[in-house]
Amino acid sequence: MNANQQRITTYGTDFYTTTNYIYETDVFLLNFNFKLNKLTSKAKLPNSEIGEKEF
């Protein structure tokens, strides 16, 4: 079966992503694989207006 294929890969210090495009005469498939993120710090939530122990 004849098909046109294209793969686009992007990466950096803390992520990797790749996308495959496959075009056939009667079917078009888009496949998005995965992305990895490295978390370096915890999320800082805003302080409450009432105080630390609101409830």
mmCIF file of the N, C-alpha and C atoms, coordinates in Angstrom:
data_MODEL
# 
_entry.id   MODEL 
# 
loop_
_atom_site.group_PDB 
_atom_site.id 
_atom_site.type_symbol 
_atom_site.label_atom_id 
_atom_site.label_alt_id 
_atom_site.label_comp_id 
_atom_site.label_asym_id 
_atom_site.label_entity_id 
_atom_site.label_seq_id 
_atom_site.pdbx_PDB_ins_code 
_atom_site.Cartn_x 
_atom_site.Cartn_y 
_atom_site.Cartn_z 
_atom_site.occupancy 
_atom_site.B_iso_or_equiv 
_atom_site.pdbx_formal_charge 
_atom_site.auth_seq_id 
_atom_site.auth_comp_id 
_atom_site.auth_asym_id 
_atom_site.auth_atom_id 
_atom_site.pdbx_PDB_model_num 
ATOM 1   N N  . MET A 1 1  ? 0.848   -1.178 0.000  1.00 0.00 ? 1  MET A N  1 
ATOM 2   C CA . MET A 1 1  ? 0.000   0.000  0.000  1.00 0.00 ? 1  MET A CA 1 
ATOM 3   C C  . MET A 1 1  ? 0.894   1.242  0.000  1.00 0.00 ? 1  MET A C  1 
ATOM 4   N N  . ASN A 1 2  ? 0.609   2.180  -0.877 1.00 0.00 ? 2  ASN A N  1 
ATOM 5   C CA . ASN A 1 2  ? 1.384   3.413  -0.975 1.00 0.00 ? 2  ASN A CA 1 
ATOM 6   C C  . ASN A 1 2  ? 0.846   4.448  0.001  1.00 0.00 ? 2  ASN A C  1 
ATOM 7   N N  . ALA A 1 3  ? 1.733   5.059  0.764  1.00 0.00 ? 3  ALA A N  1 
ATOM 8   C CA . ALA A 1 3  ? 1.316   6.081  1.729  1.00 0.00 ? 3  ALA A CA 1 
ATOM 9   C C  . ALA A 1 3  ? 2.426   7.105  1.869  1.00 0.00 ? 3  ALA A C  1 
ATOM 10  N N  . ASN A 1 4  ? 2.026   8.358  2.034  1.00 0.00 ? 4  ASN A N  1 
ATOM 11  C CA . ASN A 1 4  ? 2.985   9.417  2.325  1.00 0.00 ? 4  ASN A CA 1 
ATOM 12  C C  . ASN A 1 4  ? 3.083   9.551  3.834  1.00 0.00 ? 4  ASN A C  1 
ATOM 13  N N  . GLN A 1 5  ? 4.312   9.572  4.352  1.00 0.00 ? 5  GLN A N  1 
ATOM 14  C CA . GLN A 1 5  ? 4.513   9.651  5.790  1.00 0.00 ? 5  GLN A CA 1 
ATOM 15  C C  . GLN A 1 5  ? 5.464   10.786 6.117  1.00 0.00 ? 5  GLN A C  1 
ATOM 16  N N  . GLN A 1 6  ? 5.199   11.441 7.245  1.00 0.00 ? 6  GLN A N  1 
ATOM 17  C CA . GLN A 1 6  ? 6.064   12.512 7.721  1.00 0.00 ? 6  GLN A CA 1 
ATOM 18  C C  . GLN A 1 6  ? 6.090   12.451 9.242  1.00 0.00 ? 6  GLN A C  1 
ATOM 19  N N  . ARG A 1 7  ? 7.281   12.575 9.828  1.00 0.00 ? 7  ARG A N  1 
ATOM 20  C CA . ARG A 1 7  ? 7.428   12.590 11.285 1.00 0.00 ? 7  ARG A CA 1 
ATOM 21  C C  . ARG A 1 7  ? 8.104   13.898 11.684 1.00 0.00 ? 7  ARG A C  1 
ATOM 22  N N  . ILE A 1 8  ? 7.506   14.579 12.677 1.00 0.00 ? 8  ILE A N  1 
ATOM 23  C CA . ILE A 1 8  ? 8.070   15.817 13.204 1.00 0.00 ? 8  ILE A CA 1 
ATOM 24  C C  . ILE A 1 8  ? 8.407   15.567 14.670 1.00 0.00 ? 8  ILE A C  1 
ATOM 25  N N  . THR A 1 9  ? 9.678   15.771 15.039 1.00 0.00 ? 9  THR A N  1 
ATOM 26  C CA . THR A 1 9  ? 10.149  15.540 16.400 1.00 0.00 ? 9  THR A CA 1 
ATOM 27  C C  . THR A 1 9  ? 10.752  16.819 16.947 1.00 0.00 ? 9  THR A C  1 
ATOM 28  N N  . THR A 1 10 ? 10.368  17.174 18.162 1.00 0.00 ? 10 THR A N  1 
ATOM 29  C CA . THR A 1 10 ? 10.897  18.357 18.836 1.00 0.00 ? 10 THR A CA 1 
ATOM 30  C C  . THR A 1 10 ? 11.330  17.948 20.234 1.00 0.00 ? 10 THR A C  1 
ATOM 31  N N  . TYR A 1 11 ? 12.479  18.463 20.675 1.00 0.00 ? 11 TYR A N  1 
ATOM 32  C CA . TYR A 1 11 ? 12.935  18.134 22.019 1.00 0.00 ? 11 TYR A CA 1 
ATOM 33  C C  . TYR A 1 11 ? 13.745  19.279 22.594 1.00 0.00 ? 11 TYR A C  1 
ATOM 34  N N  . GLY A 1 12 ? 13.809  19.305 23.911 1.00 0.00 ? 12 GLY A N  1 
ATOM 35  C CA . GLY A 1 12 ? 14.587  20.303 24.629 1.00 0.00 ? 12 GLY A CA 1 
ATOM 36  C C  . GLY A 1 12 ? 15.203  19.667 25.856 1.00 0.00 ? 12 GLY A C  1 
ATOM 37  N N  . THR A 1 13 ? 15.610  20.482 26.811 1.00 0.00 ? 13 THR A N  1 
ATOM 38  C CA . THR A 1 13 ? 16.262  19.939 28.001 1.00 0.00 ? 13 THR A CA 1 
ATOM 39  C C  . THR A 1 13 ? 15.302  19.157 28.885 1.00 0.00 ? 13 THR A C  1 
ATOM 40  N N  . ASP A 1 14 ? 14.000  19.492 28.875 1.00 0.00 ? 14 ASP A N  1 
ATOM 41  C CA . ASP A 1 14 ? 13.067  18.802 29.766 1.00 0.00 ? 14 ASP A CA 1 
ATOM 42  C C  . ASP A 1 14 ? 11.808  18.294 29.069 1.00 0.00 ? 14 ASP A C  1 
ATOM 43  N N  . PHE A 1 15 ? 11.816  18.178 27.739 1.00 0.00 ? 15 PHE A N  1 
ATOM 44  C CA . PHE A 1 15 ? 10.648  17.609 27.069 1.00 0.00 ? 15 PHE A CA 1 
ATOM 45  C C  . PHE A 1 15 ? 11.053  16.949 25.750 1.00 0.00 ? 15 PHE A C  1 
ATOM 46  N N  . TYR A 1 16 ? 10.184  16.059 25.271 1.00 0.00 ? 16 TYR A N  1 
ATOM 47  C CA . TYR A 1 16 ? 10.368  15.382 23.988 1.00 0.00 ? 16 TYR A CA 1 
ATOM 48  C C  . TYR A 1 16 ? 8.988   15.131 23.423 1.00 0.00 ? 16 TYR A C  1 
ATOM 49  N N  . THR A 1 17 ? 8.758   15.495 22.188 1.00 0.00 ? 17 THR A N  1 
ATOM 50  C CA . THR A 1 17 ? 7.469   15.241 21.559 1.00 0.00 ? 17 THR A CA 1 
ATOM 51  C C  . THR A 1 17 ? 7.695   14.855 20.103 1.00 0.00 ? 17 THR A C  1 
ATOM 52  N N  . THR A 1 18 ? 6.880   13.939 19.610 1.00 0.00 ? 18 THR A N  1 
ATOM 53  C CA . THR A 1 18 ? 6.971   13.521 18.216 1.00 0.00 ? 18 THR A CA 1 
ATOM 54  C C  . THR A 1 18 ? 5.562   13.325 17.661 1.00 0.00 ? 18 THR A C  1 
ATOM 55  N N  . THR A 1 19 ? 5.373   13.686 16.413 1.00 0.00 ? 19 THR A N  1 
ATOM 56  C CA . THR A 1 19 ? 4.075   13.568 15.752 1.00 0.00 ? 19 THR A CA 1 
ATOM 57  C C  . THR A 1 19 ? 4.273   12.881 14.410 1.00 0.00 ? 19 THR A C  1 
ATOM 58  N N  . ASN A 1 20 ? 3.455   11.868 14.122 1.00 0.00 ? 20 ASN A N  1 
ATOM 59  C CA . ASN A 1 20 ? 3.507   11.162 12.844 1.00 0.00 ? 20 ASN A CA 1 
ATOM 60  C C  . ASN A 1 20 ? 2.289   11.550 12.013 1.00 0.00 ? 20 ASN A C  1 
ATOM 61  N N  . TYR A 1 21 ? 2.528   11.961 10.772 1.00 0.00 ? 21 TYR A N  1 
ATOM 62  C CA . TYR A 1 21 ? 1.454   12.235 9.825  1.00 0.00 ? 21 TYR A CA 1 
ATOM 63  C C  . TYR A 1 21 ? 1.507   11.152 8.755  1.00 0.00 ? 21 TYR A C  1 
ATOM 64  N N  . ILE A 1 22 ? 0.383   10.459 8.531  1.00 0.00 ? 22 ILE A N  1 
ATOM 65  C CA . ILE A 1 22 ? 0.303   9.425  7.501  1.00 0.00 ? 22 ILE A CA 1 
ATOM 66  C C  . ILE A 1 22 ? -0.891  9.756  6.613  1.00 0.00 ? 22 ILE A C  1 
ATOM 67  N N  . TYR A 1 23 ? -0.638  9.949  5.311  1.00 0.00 ? 23 TYR A N  1 
ATOM 68  C CA . TYR A 1 23 ? -1.710  10.276 4.377  1.00 0.00 ? 23 TYR A CA 1 
ATOM 69  C C  . TYR A 1 23 ? -1.858  9.144  3.370  1.00 0.00 ? 23 TYR A C  1 
ATOM 70  N N  . GLU A 1 24 ? -3.044  8.559  3.313  1.00 0.00 ? 24 GLU A N  1 
ATOM 71  C CA . GLU A 1 24 ? -3.361  7.550  2.313  1.00 0.00 ? 24 GLU A CA 1 
ATOM 72  C C  . GLU A 1 24 ? -4.494  8.097  1.455  1.00 0.00 ? 24 GLU A C  1 
ATOM 73  N N  . THR A 1 25 ? -4.802  7.410  0.376  1.00 0.00 ? 25 THR A N  1 
ATOM 74  C CA . THR A 1 25 ? -5.780  7.940  -0.574 1.00 0.00 ? 25 THR A CA 1 
ATOM 75  C C  . THR A 1 25 ? -7.164  8.107  0.048  1.00 0.00 ? 25 THR A C  1 
ATOM 76  N N  . ASP A 1 26 ? -7.563  7.219  0.958  1.00 0.00 ? 26 ASP A N  1 
ATOM 77  C CA . ASP A 1 26 ? -8.895  7.342  1.539  1.00 0.00 ? 26 ASP A CA 1 
ATOM 78  C C  . ASP A 1 26 ? -8.894  7.440  3.065  1.00 0.00 ? 26 ASP A C  1 
ATOM 79  N N  . VAL A 1 27 ? -7.723  7.512  3.696  1.00 0.00 ? 27 VAL A N  1 
ATOM 80  C CA . VAL A 1 27 ? -7.649  7.609  5.158  1.00 0.00 ? 27 VAL A CA 1 
ATOM 81  C C  . VAL A 1 27 ? -6.545  8.594  5.525  1.00 0.00 ? 27 VAL A C  1 
ATOM 82  N N  . PHE A 1 28 ? -6.826  9.480  6.497  1.00 0.00 ? 28 PHE A N  1 
ATOM 83  C CA . PHE A 1 28 ? -5.812  10.396 7.029  1.00 0.00 ? 28 PHE A CA 1 
ATOM 84  C C  . PHE A 1 28 ? -5.716  10.157 8.529  1.00 0.00 ? 28 PHE A C  1 
ATOM 85  N N  . LEU A 1 29 ? -4.544  9.760  8.997  1.00 0.00 ? 29 LEU A N  1 
ATOM 86  C CA . LEU A 1 29 ? -4.329  9.471  10.412 1.00 0.00 ? 29 LEU A CA 1 
ATOM 87  C C  . LEU A 1 29 ? -3.364  10.488 10.998 1.00 0.00 ? 29 LEU A C  1 
ATOM 88  N N  . LEU A 1 30 ? -3.685  10.978 12.189 1.00 0.00 ? 30 LEU A N  1 
ATOM 89  C CA . LEU A 1 30 ? -2.803  11.878 12.925 1.00 0.00 ? 30 LEU A CA 1 
ATOM 90  C C  . LEU A 1 30 ? -2.503  11.215 14.264 1.00 0.00 ? 30 LEU A C  1 
ATOM 91  N N  . ASN A 1 31 ? -1.234  10.935 14.498 1.00 0.00 ? 31 ASN A N  1 
ATOM 92  C CA . ASN A 1 31 ? -0.828  10.219 15.704 1.00 0.00 ? 31 ASN A CA 1 
ATOM 93  C C  . ASN A 1 31 ? 0.105   11.100 16.509 1.00 0.00 ? 31 ASN A C  1 
ATOM 94  N N  . PHE A 1 32 ? -0.335  11.518 17.711 1.00 0.00 ? 32 PHE A N  1 
ATOM 95  C CA . PHE A 1 32 ? 0.497   12.321 18.611 1.00 0.00 ? 32 PHE A CA 1 
ATOM 96  C C  . PHE A 1 32 ? 0.947   11.415 19.745 1.00 0.00 ? 32 PHE A C  1 
ATOM 97  N N  . ASN A 1 33 ? 2.264   11.268 19.916 1.00 0.00 ? 33 ASN A N  1 
ATOM 98  C CA . ASN A 1 33 ? 2.766   10.242 20.825 1.00 0.00 ? 33 ASN A CA 1 
ATOM 99  C C  . ASN A 1 33 ? 2.823   10.674 22.283 1.00 0.00 ? 33 ASN A C  1 
ATOM 100 N N  . PHE A 1 34 ? 3.817   11.427 22.700 1.00 0.00 ? 34 PHE A N  1 
ATOM 101 C CA . PHE A 1 34 ? 3.929   11.716 24.121 1.00 0.00 ? 34 PHE A CA 1 
ATOM 102 C C  . PHE A 1 34 ? 4.779   12.944 24.362 1.00 0.00 ? 34 PHE A C  1 
ATOM 103 N N  . LYS A 1 35 ? 4.676   13.458 25.589 1.00 0.00 ? 35 LYS A N  1 
ATOM 104 C CA . LYS A 1 35 ? 5.467   14.609 26.019 1.00 0.00 ? 35 LYS A CA 1 
ATOM 105 C C  . LYS A 1 35 ? 5.856   14.390 27.472 1.00 0.00 ? 35 LYS A C  1 
ATOM 106 N N  . LEU A 1 36 ? 7.125   14.565 27.781 1.00 0.00 ? 36 LEU A N  1 
ATOM 107 C CA . LEU A 1 36 ? 7.620   14.397 29.143 1.00 0.00 ? 36 LEU A CA 1 
ATOM 108 C C  . LEU A 1 36 ? 8.044   15.747 29.695 1.00 0.00 ? 36 LEU A C  1 
ATOM 109 N N  . ASN A 1 37 ? 7.599   16.057 30.895 1.00 0.00 ? 37 ASN A N  1 
ATOM 110 C CA . ASN A 1 37 ? 7.989   17.308 31.555 1.00 0.00 ? 37 ASN A CA 1 
ATOM 111 C C  . ASN A 1 37 ? 8.668   16.991 32.873 1.00 0.00 ? 37 ASN A C  1 
ATOM 112 N N  . LYS A 1 38 ? 9.730   17.707 33.172 1.00 0.00 ? 38 LYS A N  1 
ATOM 113 C CA . LYS A 1 38 ? 10.409  17.573 34.460 1.00 0.00 ? 38 LYS A CA 1 
ATOM 114 C C  . LYS A 1 38 ? 9.948   18.721 35.354 1.00 0.00 ? 38 LYS A C  1 
ATOM 115 N N  . LEU A 1 39 ? 9.418   18.384 36.518 1.00 0.00 ? 39 LEU A N  1 
ATOM 116 C CA . LEU A 1 39 ? 8.948   19.405 37.449 1.00 0.00 ? 39 LEU A CA 1 
ATOM 117 C C  . LEU A 1 39 ? 10.091  19.754 38.391 1.00 0.00 ? 39 LEU A C  1 
ATOM 118 N N  . THR A 1 40 ? 10.473  21.021 38.424 1.00 0.00 ? 40 THR A N  1 
ATOM 119 C CA . THR A 1 40 ? 11.610  21.424 39.240 1.00 0.00 ? 40 THR A CA 1 
ATOM 120 C C  . THR A 1 40 ? 11.194  22.068 40.550 1.00 0.00 ? 40 THR A C  1 
ATOM 121 N N  . SER A 1 41 ? 9.974   22.569 40.654 1.00 0.00 ? 41 SER A N  1 
ATOM 122 C CA . SER A 1 41 ? 9.553   23.203 41.905 1.00 0.00 ? 41 SER A CA 1 
ATOM 123 C C  . SER A 1 41 ? 8.068   22.953 42.128 1.00 0.00 ? 41 SER A C  1 
ATOM 124 N N  . LYS A 1 42 ? 7.657   23.024 43.389 1.00 0.00 ? 42 LYS A N  1 
ATOM 125 C CA . LYS A 1 42 ? 6.247   22.832 43.719 1.00 0.00 ? 42 LYS A CA 1 
ATOM 126 C C  . LYS A 1 42 ? 5.463   24.089 43.347 1.00 0.00 ? 42 LYS A C  1 
ATOM 127 N N  . ALA A 1 43 ? 4.201   23.907 43.055 1.00 0.00 ? 43 ALA A N  1 
ATOM 128 C CA . ALA A 1 43 ? 3.347   25.047 42.727 1.00 0.00 ? 43 ALA A CA 1 
ATOM 129 C C  . ALA A 1 43 ? 3.101   25.867 43.987 1.00 0.00 ? 43 ALA A C  1 
ATOM 130 N N  . LYS A 1 44 ? 3.191   27.162 43.873 1.00 0.00 ? 44 LYS A N  1 
ATOM 131 C CA . LYS A 1 44 ? 2.958   28.052 45.017 1.00 0.00 ? 44 LYS A CA 1 
ATOM 132 C C  . LYS A 1 44 ? 1.559   28.633 44.877 1.00 0.00 ? 44 LYS A C  1 
ATOM 133 N N  . LEU A 1 45 ? 0.707   28.295 45.824 1.00 0.00 ? 45 LEU A N  1 
ATOM 134 C CA . LEU A 1 45 ? -0.666  28.779 45.801 1.00 0.00 ? 45 LEU A CA 1 
ATOM 135 C C  . LEU A 1 45 ? -0.737  30.137 46.484 1.00 0.00 ? 45 LEU A C  1 
ATOM 136 N N  . PRO A 1 46 ? -1.668  30.988 46.065 1.00 0.00 ? 46 PRO A N  1 
ATOM 137 C CA . PRO A 1 46 ? -1.781  32.311 46.698 1.00 0.00 ? 46 PRO A CA 1 
ATOM 138 C C  . PRO A 1 46 ? -2.291  32.187 48.134 1.00 0.00 ? 46 PRO A C  1 
ATOM 139 N N  . ASN A 1 47 ? -1.899  33.133 48.976 1.00 0.00 ? 47 ASN A N  1 
ATOM 140 C CA . ASN A 1 47 ? -2.356  33.153 50.370 1.00 0.00 ? 47 ASN A CA 1 
ATOM 141 C C  . ASN A 1 47 ? -3.817  33.584 50.430 1.00 0.00 ? 47 ASN A C  1 
ATOM 142 N N  . SER A 1 48 ? -4.522  33.056 51.411 1.00 0.00 ? 48 SER A N  1 
ATOM 143 C CA . SER A 1 48 ? -5.919  33.403 51.609 1.00 0.00 ? 48 SER A CA 1 
ATOM 144 C C  . SER A 1 48 ? -6.037  34.810 52.184 1.00 0.00 ? 48 SER A C  1 
ATOM 145 N N  . GLU A 1 49 ? -7.122  35.494 51.843 1.00 0.00 ? 49 GLU A N  1 
ATOM 146 C CA . GLU A 1 49 ? -7.347  36.838 52.385 1.00 0.00 ? 49 GLU A CA 1 
ATOM 147 C C  . GLU A 1 49 ? -7.713  36.789 53.864 1.00 0.00 ? 49 GLU A C  1 
ATOM 148 N N  . ILE A 1 50 ? -8.306  35.671 54.314 1.00 0.00 ? 50 ILE A N  1 
ATOM 149 C CA . ILE A 1 50 ? -8.765  35.553 55.696 1.00 0.00 ? 50 ILE A CA 1 
ATOM 150 C C  . ILE A 1 50 ? -7.640  35.066 56.601 1.00 0.00 ? 50 ILE A C  1 
ATOM 151 N N  . GLY A 1 51 ? -6.797  34.192 56.110 1.00 0.00 ? 51 GLY A N  1 
ATOM 152 C CA . GLY A 1 51 ? -5.704  33.664 56.921 1.00 0.00 ? 51 GLY A CA 1 
ATOM 153 C C  . GLY A 1 51 ? -5.362  32.248 56.512 1.00 0.00 ? 51 GLY A C  1 
ATOM 154 N N  . GLU A 1 52 ? -4.389  31.658 57.193 1.00 0.00 ? 52 GLU A N  1 
ATOM 155 C CA . GLU A 1 52 ? -3.937  30.313 56.861 1.00 0.00 ? 52 GLU A CA 1 
ATOM 156 C C  . GLU A 1 52 ? -5.026  29.272 57.099 1.00 0.00 ? 52 GLU A C  1 
ATOM 157 N N  . LYS A 1 53 ? -5.752  29.382 58.218 1.00 0.00 ? 53 LYS A N  1 
ATOM 158 C CA . LYS A 1 53 ? -6.792  28.407 58.557 1.00 0.00 ? 53 LYS A CA 1 
ATOM 159 C C  . LYS A 1 53 ? -8.148  29.032 58.288 1.00 0.00 ? 53 LYS A C  1 
ATOM 160 N N  . GLU A 1 54 ? -8.534  29.011 57.031 1.00 0.00 ? 54 GLU A N  1 
ATOM 161 C CA . GLU A 1 54 ? -9.772  29.671 56.616 1.00 0.00 ? 54 GLU A CA 1 
ATOM 162 C C  . GLU A 1 54 ? -10.997 28.882 57.055 1.00 0.00 ? 54 GLU A C  1 
ATOM 163 N N  . PHE A 1 55 ? -10.913 27.544 57.057 1.00 0.00 ? 55 PHE A N  1 
ATOM 164 C CA . PHE A 1 55 ? -12.078 26.719 57.385 1.00 0.00 ? 55 PHE A CA 1 
ATOM 165 C C  . PHE A 1 55 ? -11.886 26.036 58.709 1.00 0.00 ? 55 PHE A C  1 
# 
